[in-house]
Amino acid sequence: MPFAIRDGRLVDPEGNPFLSLALNHVDETNLKFPRNLDIWRERYGSRERWIAEGAVADLRKWSFNTLGWTQEYVAGGWGEALDWFGDPIDLKHSTPWSAAELRGAGIPYVAQVPVMEIEDWNGYPAFRTLDDDFTDWCDYLARSIAAEHADSPDLLGYFLVDIPAWLPHASGADFAELKGLDPAGREKRLYDVASRYYETIVTAIRRYDPDHLILGDRFNGNKGIPEPVLRAMAPFVDVLSVQYFTEPTDASRTQLREDLARWREQCGGKPVIVADAGNWTSTQLNPHREGLPDHTARGVDYGAALDAVLDEPWFAGWHWCGYVENTGGRGWGLKDPWDEPYTDLTEAVAEHNRRAQARYGKD
């Protein structure tokens, strides 16, 4: 039995309540810059050893139970990355882990199905026409990805696109079926476009893997999610997945809970995974990064944001950004660029994760 949704709750293969606590952007190349390559060679020396003795060991040490979205930011205009309505940005990302690496990690994991290059962070999006060629493309994706994971006991499910531009893309690009429409006309037609998109890719995945969960697109909650898209996806996906970065205030955390609850209702009452969340502070690598005062404050904020949704009956997962601090100026890694944990943060994260798992599913 794979991971499943039972009575609105995520359960593991044994039927026990399972709160997916994941770490995202787990990529070894953050430890292969000139500043830290010697450390990587001394501690690991191979990707296989880094996965086992670095990444997976750290996940377990910090009480994460899922390997999340593994692609990492590697280049582009990160300073403008949160202005999704301004000029288009163009961020570059690493290659995701292979199926063999994911399956060999020995921990629950998610798989990525890149349906279209329509991410908000993609300065050159490629909106495919939803025609027979798109159907063939989805079948290729499914047989090349889902067929590799169909019998895996550790697969949580399949994510689709990372923050797809269902709201108009900053570049002006759009689905062929929506081009030239005024905002009201686009809104009216959006349901049909989204319905064809989800039906096509999910039908293809189910052809090769009828059992594992469809986690859907990783929506950009801070930008917003169009209601027609949520209604359109409801018959096809098992989980609503939303990236959402809160401010360190009670008001912002309340807004997180209220937004997720509203979107959940609009998509037919699906369980919700917070697919990317994070906080940050000034660091040695990124001294310019404004945010919380220190890593102790980051640990407090981690718990407060998690608590805002922890007891909601629809809550199913909390996926954190990210692992090793990189050059993107994000400043929100759990480890510094020299492979040392920010212990004031990681000790708090581990305790919050243990507490969350103990409480999950309890009345």
C-alpha positions, 0 to 999 in steps of 0.5 A: 500500500502506498501513501494515501489520503484517508478520511481527509488525512495523509497516511503512510503505507501502514495506515498511520497518520503521516505529517510530511515534514520535508527539506527542499533544495537539497543539492551537493553543488552548494558544497563545491565552490572554491570556498568549500570544495576541500571540505566536501572532498574531505567529508564526502568525496562522492555524491553517494556518500554525501547523500547517505552521510550528509543529506539523509543523515541530516534530515533524520537528525533534524526530525524531517521525514521526507526528502522534498523538492531537490532542485536548487537555485544556481543563478539569476536575478534573485534580488527581484525574485519576489516581485512576481508582477514586475519585470520578468526574472530568469532564475536557473536551477540545478538538475533534480535527483535521479530516480535511482538516487531518490529510491536509494535514499531510504526515506520518503520522497517526492518526484518532480514532473515538469509538465511545462516551463511556465514557472513565475521565475522563468524569464523565457516561459514555454506555454505549450498548446494543449493539443495532441502533441501535448498529450504525447508529451505528457505520456512521455513524461509519465513513462519516463518518470512515473514508470521509474517510481510506480513500485516504490514504497517510499514515494509520497507522490508527484509534484508538477510545476514549481509556481506555475503562472496561472495568473498572467506571467510577468513576461506577457507570455500565456497559453495560446487559448488565453492570448488576446483575451481581456481579464474577464474573458481570460478568467472565464476561459481559464477553467477549461484550459486548466481542466485540460492541462490537469486531465492530460498529465494526470491521465498519463501518470495514472497510466503508468502509476495508478496508485501514488498520490498526485500532489499537483502544482506547487502554487505561489500562495504569496502571489495568489491562486485563481479560483477557476484553476482550483476548481479545475484541478479538483477531480484530478489531484489528491493534494493542494500544494502551496508555497507560502512565505510568512512575515514573522507576525501573528497577522501574517501567520493568520493570513496563511491559515485563512488563505489555505483554508479558502483555497482548500474549499475552492478545490473541493476540500483537498488536504494541504501541503505547504510546499515551500516555506522559509525565513532568513537572517543576515549571514557571513555569506549574505551580510546584506540579507534583511530578515530576522535578527539571528538564527535563534529567532529563525527557530522561534519563527519556524515553530510559530508559523508551523503552529498556525496550521498544525491543528487544522484537519486539512493540514498534511505537510510542511516543506522547508526551504532550504538545506545549505546556504547558497550564493543566491542571497537567500540566507535561509539555509539550515547549514552554513556554506562550510557544511556546519549547521546553524545549531541555534536554528537546527536544534529548534527545528528538530524539536518543533518537528518532533512535537508536530509529528507527535501531535499530528492526527490527534484529536 
